[in-house]
Amino acid sequence: MRINLEILSSAYLLGESSAPTPRIKELVPNMMLRRRLTPASKLLVELLGSLEEFEKGRIVCGSAYGELGVTASLLESIKEETALSPSDFQNSVYNTAVSYLSILTHNQSEILTLSSGDKTARAVLKAGALKALDGDVLLLVCFETLNMPRIAEVNRCIDYLESAVALVVRHTSMEANLRVEQSATKGIPASISEMLFLAQEAEKKACVVEVVL
């Protein structure tokens, strides 16, 4: 089965240590709430603030590693037999970032969170393509936030430790001018690669992408 998606808007953020979020104070003026946001939450808020064609609606979100830094903090507390942080416990689940996004935007629509390792971006695209068949405009997002203590001891292939990409899409009967490929950008997490490729192509031209299920 093949489904064509029109890319209405796109954005992405890449950072070797931390990705830039210059508008976060403007987008989340409440200081207490802003302090509760995880790095991934800030990335998604920043992306949404730069997108067109989407304010509220259904979201498909993907991450291979989720809130890795928060999870590592919890494991460190267990190892050291110190008190577990309630905030870390709350923020350690895969849908933390997109849930904060929905709270901030009062978005009560469906949110689906996926994790499929290096195939996460492709899984998000496939799920989004199926859901777009009912005519809705959807937000598709992928993120990884890998910057945490001692990550250099195990990391050998990822240069961009924080990354996020977003596409606003809808189903279309128009002919596709793009196929899903991996991004040529070196050092990005494989889990966001296909989504990043589409966002980079959408910077250059109007894109209709064929998603093969």
RODO-2510 file (C-alpha; in nm, 4 decimals, decimal comma):
residues 213
     n   res          X          Y          Z
     1     m     0,0000     0,0000     0,0000
     2     r     0,1246     0,3465    -0,0894
     3     i    -0,0005     0,6691     0,0684
     4     n     0,0994     1,0172    -0,0445
     5     l     0,1476     1,2901     0,2154
     6     e     0,1750     1,6601     0,1426
     7     i     0,4271     1,8293     0,3719
     8     l     0,2638     2,1546     0,4784
     9     s     0,5357     2,2726     0,7167
    10     s     0,8590     2,1418     0,8650
    11     a     1,1289     2,2275     1,1175
    12     y     1,4264     2,0635     1,2839
    13     l     1,6865     2,1295     1,5522
    14     l     2,0335     1,9775     1,5851
    15     g     2,2895     2,0317     1,8598
    16     e     2,6216     1,8637     1,9267
    17     s     2,5650     1,9014     2,3005
    18     s     2,2336     2,0834     2,3328
    19     a     2,0098     2,2013     2,0513
    20     p     1,9236     2,5740     2,0516
    21     t     1,5882     2,6791     2,1983
    22     p     1,6107     3,0598     2,1789
    23     r     1,2344     3,1240     2,2071
    24     i     1,1584     2,8972     2,5014
    25     k     1,1059     3,1848     2,7488
    26     e     0,8666     3,3513     2,5067
    27     l     0,6822     3,0278     2,4294
    28     v     0,6623     2,9184     2,7961
    29     p     0,6509     3,2413     2,9994
    30     n     0,5585     3,0635     3,3245
    31     m     0,8968     3,0121     3,4903
    32     m     0,7885     2,7272     3,7190
    33     l     0,6405     2,5314     3,4327
    34     r     0,9412     2,6046     3,2127
    35     r     1,1749     2,4661     3,4790
    36     r     0,9818     2,1385     3,4808
    37     l     1,0352     2,0800     3,1098
    38     t     1,2804     1,8115     3,0036
    39     p     1,5301     1,8863     2,7231
    40     a     1,3090     1,6939     2,4806
    41     s     1,0017     1,8901     2,5894
    42     k     1,1816     2,2171     2,5183
    43     l     1,2808     2,0949     2,1723
    44     l     0,9228     2,0056     2,0811
    45     v     0,7876     2,3352     2,2141
    46     e     1,0500     2,5244     2,0139
    47     l     0,9673     2,3266     1,6974
    48     l     0,5945     2,3856     1,7303
    49     g     0,6595     2,7553     1,7719
    50     s     0,8264     2,7663     1,4292
    51     l     0,5727     2,5540     1,2398
    52     e     0,2918     2,6786     1,0217
    53     e    -0,0388     2,5045     0,9487
    54     f    -0,0651     2,3402     1,2935
    55     e    -0,1767     2,4608     1,6351
    56     k    -0,3748     2,1698     1,7757
    57     g    -0,4598     1,8247     1,6474
    58     r    -0,3454     1,4656     1,6329
    59     i     0,0232     1,3914     1,6896
    60     v     0,2444     1,0927     1,6177
    61     c     0,5685     1,1097     1,8160
    62     g     0,8721     0,8830     1,8027
    63     s     1,1966     0,8348     1,9959
    64     a     1,4330     0,5400     2,0146
    65     y     1,5698     0,6311     2,3577
    66     g     1,3057     0,8572     2,5112
    67     e     1,4015     1,0628     2,8161
    68     l     1,7422     0,8987     2,8474
    69     g     1,8999     1,1627     3,0703
    70     v     1,6139     1,1512     3,3191
    71     t     1,6183     0,7714     3,3215
    72     a     1,9946     0,7725     3,3825
    73     s     1,9433     1,0087     3,6770
    74     l     1,6930     0,7664     3,8293
    75     l     1,9272     0,4722     3,7826
    76     e     2,2110     0,6677     3,9425
    77     s     1,9923     0,7366     4,2457
    78     i     1,9104     0,3672     4,2751
    79     k     2,2779     0,2765     4,2438
    80     e     2,3829     0,5308     4,5074
    81     e     2,0820     0,4441     4,7266
    82     t     1,9708     0,8053     4,7441
    83     a     1,6137     0,9374     4,7324
    84     l     1,4455     0,9152     4,3932
    85     s     1,3345     1,2459     4,2479
    86     p     0,9547     1,2582     4,2009
    87     s     1,0061     1,4874     3,9001
    88     d     1,2515     1,2458     3,7415
    89     f     1,0106     0,9585     3,7993
    90     q     0,7276     1,1563     3,6405
    91     n     0,9401     1,2641     3,3449
    92     s     1,1040     0,9315     3,2636
    93     v     0,8327     0,7927     3,0341
    94     y     0,8456     0,8048     2,6542
    95     n     0,5509     1,0389     2,6100
    96     t     0,6728     1,3064     2,8548
    97     a     0,7778     1,5612     2,5913
    98     v     0,4678     1,5371     2,3750
    99     s     0,2448     1,5361     2,6852
   100     y     0,3947     1,8651     2,8058
   101     l     0,3393     1,9974     2,4537
   102     s    -0,0292     1,9038     2,4688
   103     i    -0,0697     2,0623     2,8132
   104     l     0,0898     2,3887     2,7020
   105     t    -0,1272     2,4096     2,3887
   106     h    -0,4472     2,2722     2,5481
   107     n    -0,4470     2,0027     2,2835
   108     q    -0,6951     1,7272     2,3682
   109     s    -0,6528     1,5313     2,0442
   110     e    -0,5076     1,1832     2,0074
   111     i    -0,1341     1,1371     2,0664
   112     l     0,0488     0,8200     1,9655
   113     t     0,4068     0,7612     2,0871
   114     l     0,6258     0,5020     1,9126
   115     s     0,9710     0,3568     1,9708
   116     s     1,1234     0,1305     1,7069
   117     g     1,4996     0,1690     1,7486
   118     d     1,6750     0,2870     1,4339
   119     k     1,3468     0,2452     1,2419
   120     t     1,1570     0,4918     1,4590
   121     a     1,1258     0,7703     1,1981
   122     r     0,9956     0,5274     0,9372
   123     a     0,7445     0,3891     1,1893
   124     v     0,6204     0,7415     1,2636
   125     l     0,5783     0,8114     0,8924
   126     k     0,3842     0,4891     0,8359
   127     a     0,1558     0,5453     1,1340
   128     g     0,1035     0,9070     1,0321
   129     a     0,0210     0,8080     0,6744
   130     l    -0,2475     0,5653     0,7915
   131     k    -0,4002     0,8166     1,0323
   132     a    -0,3978     1,0911     0,7657
   133     l    -0,6350     0,8885     0,5470
   134     d    -0,9312     1,0313     0,7396
   135     g    -0,8446     1,3816     0,6176
   136     d    -0,6896     1,5297     0,9326
   137     v    -0,3796     1,7462     0,9349
   138     l    -0,1250     1,5680     1,1582
   139     l     0,1935     1,6645     1,3396
   140     l     0,4708     1,4035     1,3115
   141     v     0,7702     1,4457     1,5436
   142     c     1,0874     1,2535     1,6278
   143     f     1,3458     1,3437     1,8905
   144     e     1,6541     1,2172     2,0723
   145     t     1,8195     1,3787     2,3755
   146     l     2,1309     1,1772     2,4512
   147     n     2,3452     1,4373     2,6273
   148     m     2,4038     1,3019     2,9768
   149     p     2,7014     1,2353     3,2077
   150     r     2,9543     0,9819     3,0712
   151     i     2,7789     0,9459     2,7356
   152     a     3,1205     0,9745     2,5670
   153     e     3,2183     0,6405     2,7217
   154     v     2,9635     0,4566     2,5084
   155     n     2,8941     0,6895     2,2166
   156     r     3,1007     0,6194     1,9053
   157     c     2,8785     0,7285     1,6165
   158     i     2,6438     1,0150     1,7099
   159     d     2,7710     1,3726     1,6817
   160     y     2,4403     1,5477     1,7486
   161     l     2,3393     1,4506     2,1006
   162     e     2,0203     1,6556     2,0888
   163     s     1,7994     1,6488     1,7824
   164     a     1,4352     1,6873     1,6901
   165     v     1,2381     1,7101     1,3674
   166     a     0,8735     1,7874     1,2945
   167     l     0,6509     1,7603     0,9883
   168     v     0,2957     1,8853     0,9430
   169     v     0,1291     1,6589     0,6873
   170     r    -0,2017     1,5669     0,5282
   171     h    -0,3126     1,2984     0,2864
   172     t    -0,3235     1,4032    -0,0769
   173     s    -0,4110     1,2581    -0,4148
   174     m    -0,1373     1,4669    -0,5770
   175     e     0,1494     1,2808    -0,7422
   176     a     0,4517     1,2239    -0,5203
   177     n     0,7772     1,4018    -0,6025
   178     l     0,9734     1,2476    -0,3147
   179     r     1,0498     0,9074    -0,1697
   180     v     1,1490     0,8324     0,1900
   181     e     1,5273     0,8166     0,2241
   182     q     1,7840     0,8595     0,4981
   183     s     1,9369     1,2030     0,5541
   184     a     2,2864     1,2660     0,4221
   185     t     2,3715     1,4578     0,7400
   186     k     2,6479     1,2695     0,9207
   187     g     2,6413     1,2008     1,2905
   188     i     2,2669     1,2175     1,3505
   189     p     2,0774     0,9419     1,5337
   190     a     1,9519     0,6849     1,2833
   191     s     1,6138     0,6981     1,4552
   192     i     1,5368     1,0455     1,3142
   193     s     1,7109     1,0102     0,9768
   194     e     1,4172     0,9653     0,7367
   195     m     1,2172     1,2423     0,9021
   196     l     1,5162     1,4759     0,8859
   197     f     1,5626     1,3962     0,5169
   198     l     1,2048     1,5018     0,4438
   199     a     1,2348     1,8209     0,6492
   200     q     1,5550     1,9142     0,4675
   201     e     1,3931     1,8513     0,1292
   202     a     1,0892     2,0554     0,2290
   203     e     1,3197     2,3545     0,2833
   204     k     1,3989     2,3481    -0,0892
   205     k     1,0625     2,2803    -0,2550
   206     a     0,6990     2,1865    -0,2114
   207     c     0,7003     1,8186    -0,1244
   208     v     0,4583     1,5322    -0,1651
   209     v     0,6147     1,2173    -0,0230
   210     e     0,5161     0,8589    -0,1004
   211     v     0,5032     0,6414     0,2105
   212     v     0,5155     0,2682     0,1442
   213     l     0,3494     0,0537     0,4107
***
